[in-house]
């Protein structure tokens, strides 16, 4: 009985450590509204730093609100590949609910390279 309890505790600790080691990803449904977000909120998106966040805000100010999430590809620095990473976290209406930086896992090819 003691061995079983010890194994369960060890398994629980191993699972907890594995969970902590996972990269932070947003909870399902957490988004940034690109039509109302601040530069700081936009930086919560994966691979969006201060310069790109500023370009998104400037594009919105100069051209009006984004009608569709895909319109982000009109911003310099956002191509199809980078947009696909942003897509799950982007909204054009509603509240911004994302509160922590999204860090995506690196691709297997990048890890090996």
Secondary structure as UniProt FT lines:
FT   HELIX           2..21
FT   TURN            28..29
FT   STRAND          32..33
FT   TURN            34..36
FT   HELIX           39..42
FT   TURN            43..44
FT   TURN            46..47
FT   HELIX           50..63
FT   HELIX           69..74
FT   TURN            76..77
FT   HELIX           80..86
FT   HELIX           87..89
FT   STRAND          90..91
FT   HELIX           108..112
//
